[in-house]
């Protein structure tokens, strides 16, 4: 039924991956971030499908209803990009448009860098094109922010895993509200630092209420999918962070490569990501990495959960970007 979001599993690179799909037409693959799932794109399915696109969102490896490999090294960006390319082929398509949010954005950027023959166009939400590795190396983050930086904190085996899995709904509620534009602390975005002697969840207290864009039913939908992996509910997701330095090694040969297809970047002005780089440091102009980048879309008052906090604005930006692709040749 074209008007419904349909769910199934596909076999890709030896893994069983869960996908949600709707619509017919050119393929648009939606790549979620941490700590989310296909469900983070719930507001994008109907508008994109109605505009004439085949929309597919997956639970990426380690997440939700998809398989969770035990080996920490099975979560590199090469594995993740391979999953995307394998999925496109499994769906019977030659090309796709990629849209990624948070960690899904580096997956989209790196996949595009590696396979511009398969990726027709790319959009990143929250995380700009940082190539060739997609993420800042841990040595740089450690020098800038110290041992309390959340990506460093996530390196400790089992620590954040157990903390987050103890009460999955509460953990998700705290993290989602804590990094949103509705948290007054994010009126001036700053890096996520866990002070010495504190835990991750100490920095994101239980919110007194949920913002309008997030309901208890949404929290439950996420929780049900994470809970499928039991005590390892968050381990697969955290293993992505545990490969940041490995990614730098594996992708070093691609230094200097860029994004050679039409690209879009969307970010909230209250997103923590906008604060990264350190005092007095300037980000590289993203157009040096992606010369075909459209004018970035900045969403006032929006925090980290771009497509959930501002679905109407994100959908407008995506549909406008896709319409431009249909009117003009790529390249």
C-alpha positions in Angstrom: 0.0 0.0 0.0 1.7 3.2 -1.2 0.2 5.4 1.4 1.6 3.3 4.3 5.1 2.9 5.7 6.0 -0.7 5.1 8.6 -2.6 7.2 10.8 -5.6 6.2 14.3 -7.0 6.6 16.9 -7.3 3.9 20.2 -9.1 3.9 23.2 -6.8 3.3 26.9 -7.7 3.8 25.9 -10.7 5.9 23.7 -8.7 8.2 19.9 -8.6 8.6 18.9 -4.9 8.3 15.5 -3.5 9.1 14.1 -1.0 6.6 11.0 1.1 6.5 9.8 2.3 3.0 7.1 4.2 1.3 6.4 5.6 -2.2 7.6 5.0 -5.7 10.2 6.9 -7.8 13.8 7.9 -7.4 15.3 6.3 -4.3 16.0 8.5 -1.2 17.8 6.7 1.6 17.5 8.2 5.1 20.3 7.6 7.5 19.7 8.2 11.3 22.1 9.2 14.0 22.7 8.5 17.7 20.8 7.5 19.7 17.9 7.0 17.2 16.6 4.7 14.5 14.5 4.7 11.3 11.8 6.3 13.5 13.7 9.7 13.6 12.4 10.2 10.0 8.7 9.6 10.7 7.8 13.1 9.5 9.7 12.8 6.2 8.1 9.7 4.7 4.7 11.0 3.6 5.9 14.4 2.2 8.8 12.8 0.2 6.6 9.9 -1.0 3.8 12.3 -2.1 6.4 14.3 -4.1 7.2 11.2 -6.1 10.1 9.5 -4.3 10.8 6.0 -3.0 11.7 6.7 0.6 13.7 4.1 2.6 15.0 4.6 6.1 17.0 1.8 7.8 18.1 0.9 11.2 21.8 1.0 10.7 24.0 -1.8 12.0 23.9 -2.0 15.7 20.6 -0.2 16.0 16.9 -1.1 16.5 15.6 -4.1 14.6 18.9 -4.7 12.7 21.7 -7.0 13.6 24.3 -5.9 16.1 27.8 -7.4 15.4 29.8 -8.2 18.5 33.2 -7.2 17.1 33.8 -3.5 17.9 35.8 -3.1 14.7 32.7 -4.0 12.6 31.4 -0.5 12.9 33.9 1.5 10.8 32.8 4.0 8.2 33.9 1.6 5.5 31.4 -1.0 6.9 28.7 1.6 7.2 29.3 3.0 3.7 29.3 -0.6 2.5 25.9 -1.2 4.0 24.5 1.8 2.2 25.8 0.7 -1.2 24.8 -2.9 -0.5 21.3 -1.7 0.4 20.9 0.3 -2.8 21.8 -2.7 -4.8 19.6 -5.0 -2.8 16.7 -2.6 -3.5 17.3 -3.1 -7.2 18.5 0.5 -7.8 21.7 1.8 -9.5 21.7 5.2 -7.7 20.2 7.0 -4.7 20.0 10.3 -3.0 21.4 10.1 0.6 20.1 12.1 3.5 21.9 11.7 6.9 21.5 13.2 10.3 24.1 13.2 13.1 26.2 10.1 12.6 24.1 9.4 9.5 25.6 12.5 8.0 29.2 11.3 8.1 28.0 8.0 6.6 26.3 9.9 3.8 29.3 12.2 3.2 31.8 9.4 3.2 29.7 7.1 1.1 29.3 9.9 -1.4 33.1 10.6 -1.4 33.8 6.9 -2.0 31.0 6.2 -4.5 29.9 9.3 -6.5 28.9 6.9 -9.2 26.1 5.5 -7.0 25.2 8.6 -5.0 23.3 11.1 -7.1 23.1 13.8 -4.5 23.6 14.1 -0.7 22.2 16.1 2.2 23.6 16.2 5.7 21.7 17.4 8.8 23.6 18.7 11.8 27.1 17.4 10.9 28.8 19.3 8.0 31.1 17.5 5.4 34.3 16.6 7.3 36.4 14.5 5.1 38.0 12.1 4.6 37.1 10.6 8.0 33.7 12.1 8.7 34.6 12.9 12.3 37.4 14.8 14.1 40.1 12.4 15.4 40.0 11.7 19.2 43.5 13.1 19.6 42.2 16.5 18.4 39.1 16.3 20.5 41.1 15.3 23.6 43.4 18.3 23.1 40.5 20.7 22.7 38.1 19.4 25.4 39.9 17.0 27.7 38.9 13.6 28.9 35.4 14.7 29.7 34.3 15.2 26.1 31.4 12.9 25.4 33.2 11.1 22.5 36.1 10.3 24.8 33.7 9.2 27.6 32.1 6.8 25.1 35.5 5.0 24.6 35.4 3.3 28.0 34.1 -0.2 27.4 30.8 -0.9 29.0 30.5 2.3 31.0 28.1 4.4 28.9 26.5 1.2 27.7 25.4 0.1 31.2 24.4 3.6 32.2 22.1 4.2 29.3 20.7 0.7 29.3 19.6 0.8 33.0 16.5 2.8 32.2 16.1 3.1 28.4 13.1 5.4 28.2 14.6 7.8 30.8 18.0 7.8 29.1 16.4 8.6 25.7 14.1 11.3 27.3 17.1 13.0 28.9 19.4 12.9 25.9 16.7 14.0 23.4 15.5 16.9 25.4 18.9 17.8 26.7 20.3 18.4 23.2 17.2 20.1 21.8 16.6 23.7 21.1 14.0 23.7 23.9 16.7 23.3 26.5 17.5 26.9 27.6 21.2 25.9 28.1 21.5 25.5 24.4 20.7 29.2 23.6 24.5 29.3 23.5 25.7 25.9 22.2 28.7 24.4 23.8 30.5 21.0 23.6 29.1 18.2 25.7 31.5 17.7 28.6 31.1 15.3 31.4 32.8 16.8 34.5 35.3 14.6 36.4 33.4 12.4 38.9 30.0 12.8 37.1 28.2 10.4 34.8 26.8 11.1 31.3 23.3 11.3 32.5 24.3 13.7 35.3 24.7 16.3 32.6 21.2 15.8 31.1 18.7 15.8 34.0 15.2 14.4 33.7 13.1 17.1 32.0 10.0 18.4 33.8 8.0 18.0 30.6 8.5 17.1 26.9 8.7 19.7 24.1 5.8 19.8 21.6 7.8 17.9 19.0 8.4 14.8 21.2 5.8 12.6 22.9 5.9 9.7 25.3 4.8 7.5 22.4 7.9 8.6 20.5 10.1 7.8 23.5 8.4 4.4 23.7 8.9 3.7 20.0 12.6 4.3 20.3 12.8 2.4 23.6 11.1 -0.7 22.2 13.7 -0.9 19.4 16.7 -0.4 21.7 15.4 -2.9 24.2 15.6 -5.7 21.6 19.3 -5.9 22.3 18.9 -6.3 26.1 21.9 -5.3 28.2 23.7 -4.4 24.9 20.9 -2.0 24.0 23.4 0.9 23.3 26.6 -1.1 22.7 26.3 -1.3 18.9 25.5 2.4 18.7 28.4 3.4 20.9 30.8 1.2 18.9 30.5 3.7 16.1 32.3 6.2 18.4 34.9 3.5 19.3 36.0 3.5 15.6 36.7 7.2 15.2 40.5 6.8 15.2 40.3 3.5 13.2 38.3 5.5 10.6 41.1 8.0 10.4 43.6 5.2 9.6 41.4 3.4 7.1 40.4 6.5 5.2 43.8 8.3 5.3 44.4 7.4 1.6 41.4 9.5 0.6 42.8 12.8 2.0 42.0 15.5 -0.5 39.0 13.8 -1.9 35.7 15.8 -1.8 32.0 15.6 -2.5 31.5 15.8 -6.3 27.7 15.8 -6.4 25.0 18.3 -5.5 24.9 18.7 -1.7 22.8 20.3 1.0 23.6 21.1 4.6 20.9 21.9 7.2 21.6 22.8 10.9 19.9 24.4 13.9 21.6 27.4 15.4 21.2 25.8 18.9 22.9 22.6 17.8 25.8 21.5 20.0 27.7 20.6 16.8 28.0 24.3 15.8 30.2 24.9 18.9 32.8 22.3 18.0 36.2 23.4 16.9 37.4 25.2 20.0 37.8 28.8 21.0 39.3 30.9 18.2 39.2 28.0 15.7 37.5 28.4 12.4 35.8 25.5 10.5 37.0 24.8 7.0 34.7 26.3 4.5 32.4 23.3 3.6 32.4 24.4 0.0 36.1 23.4 -0.2 35.0 19.9 0.6 31.7 20.0 -1.3 32.0 22.5 -4.2 28.4 21.8 -5.3 27.0 22.6 -1.9 23.8 24.7 -1.9 23.5 27.7 0.5 23.3 26.1 4.0 20.0 26.2 5.7 20.2 27.5 9.3 17.1 26.9 11.5 16.6 29.5 14.3 15.9 28.0 17.7 16.5 24.4 16.5 18.8 22.1 18.5 20.4 18.8 17.4 17.3 16.8 16.4 16.9 18.7 13.2 14.2 16.7 11.2 12.2 16.0 14.4 12.3 19.5 15.9 11.6 21.3 12.6 10.0 18.8 10.3 8.2 21.3 8.1 11.3 23.4 7.5 13.5 20.4 6.9 10.9 18.9 4.5 10.7 22.2 2.6 14.5 22.3 2.3 14.7 18.7 1.1 11.9 19.0 -1.4 13.4 22.2 -2.8 16.8 20.5 -3.1 15.3 17.4 -4.8 13.3 19.6 -7.2 16.5 21.3 -8.3 18.0 17.9 -9.1 15.1 17.1 -11.3 15.3 20.4 -13.2 19.1 20.3 -13.8 21.7 17.8 -14.7 24.0 16.6 -11.9 27.7 17.6 -11.7 
